[in-house]
Amino acid sequence: MILPLPWGVIVGALLGAIVGSFLATIVRRFPEGRSALGGRSACETCGTTLRARDLVPVLSYLLARGRCRHCGAAVASEHLKIELAAAAIGAACLALLPLGQGLSLAFMGWLLLVLGWIDAKHLWLPDGLVVALALAGLLLGEVATGVPLADRLIGGAAGFGFLAALRLAHQRLRGIEGMGAGDPKLMGAIGLWSGWWLLAPILLVASVGLLGVALATGAHREPAREYPLGSALAAAAFAVTLASTLFL
């Protein structure tokens, strides 16, 4: 069942914004070793515990004009950005795909969003979140993409194996680490959703996108600059996988 277009957008956006609020908490707490499940949400400046009206995704931020109601300190716009990104993922999936498939693919997109965001910010892909993406791919991959389990298992092995071999070859030839250890793991987890035949398009789109960002920002002039390949892979994986479900 495909929801009528306006309802698909509305339901998907609302659900995505709610999920995005939790994802923003993960992004803020996970790198500090804090659980996103434990403890009440509080202002990061004054420590005042936030009430329900302060935690309505997107709306609370806009009504408070991005400031804490108690101390007036600016609230990190990262919360709003992640909520809007998650809302866009939900809206696209539920508007364009049957309900079960849309929810499954949106779940993939939300996991990729938090992984890509953390990598862009910290150049780090937490193993726990990558494992969650991999397990979800095993359970929901066929619903989301229609790809049989055997092809997704091959995709997982091929995705990890190719980037792991590339990373090892670079280390041996150049004597330095050219890729983080998390990138092959992420590519393997992606393969458990997409299957093996989408790995090449995903890697191509990610590489071109990362190169485009580097050229546009002038970052290519900094020889020691590190690039978040995981973020590019995450964005490319969702975009290519969604396109494949619609057009292939």
C-alpha positions, 0 to 999 in steps of 0.5 A: 500500500502506497500512502496518497502523496500528501499523506506520505510526505506528512506522515514520513516527515513527522515520523522522521522529525521524531526519529531525528530528535533521537538521532541528534541526541546520539550525535551529541552524546555518543562521541562523549561516551554518554548513552542516548537512552539514559538521563533526561534532556537538559540545556547544555549551557545551564543544565536545566531539565527540558520539558515536553514543550521544549522537545517537540522536534523542529517546532520547539527550536523555531518557536524559541528562536534557537535559544534556551527558554531558561538562560537564553543561551543559543541551542546548537543548530545541529539538532534542527539540521538533523531533525530536518534531514531525518524528516526529508528521508522519511518523507521521500521514502513514505511518499514514493514507496509502499508503506512497509518498504518505505519504512524499512528503507527510511530506517536504513537512511536514518542509520546512515544519517547518524553514521555519516554525521558523526564521521563528518564531525569526528572522522569516526564510524562507531563500531556499535552503530555500524553493527546495528546497520549491518544487523538491520540490513540482514533483517530488513534488507529484502523488504527495503530493496527486494534483493535476496539474502544470498546477493546481500551476503555477497554484497556485505563480503565484497563491500568489506573485502574491496575497501579493506584490500584497498586500505591495506594496499595503500598502507604497504605502498605509501607507508601511511594510513590512507583510509580509516578502519571503519570505512570497509566495515561501513561498506560491508554493512551497506552491502547487506542492504543493497546487494553486490551490484549496487556497490560500484555505483555507490562507491562512484557516487561517493568518490565523485561527491567527496571530490566535488566537495573538496574542490568546491571548498578548496580543501584539496589544497591542504595535503594533510587534510582528512576526508570523511569517506564514511559520510560520502558512502552513507549519503551515496548509499541511501541515494543510490539505493532509493533510486534503484528501488524506483527505477530498476 
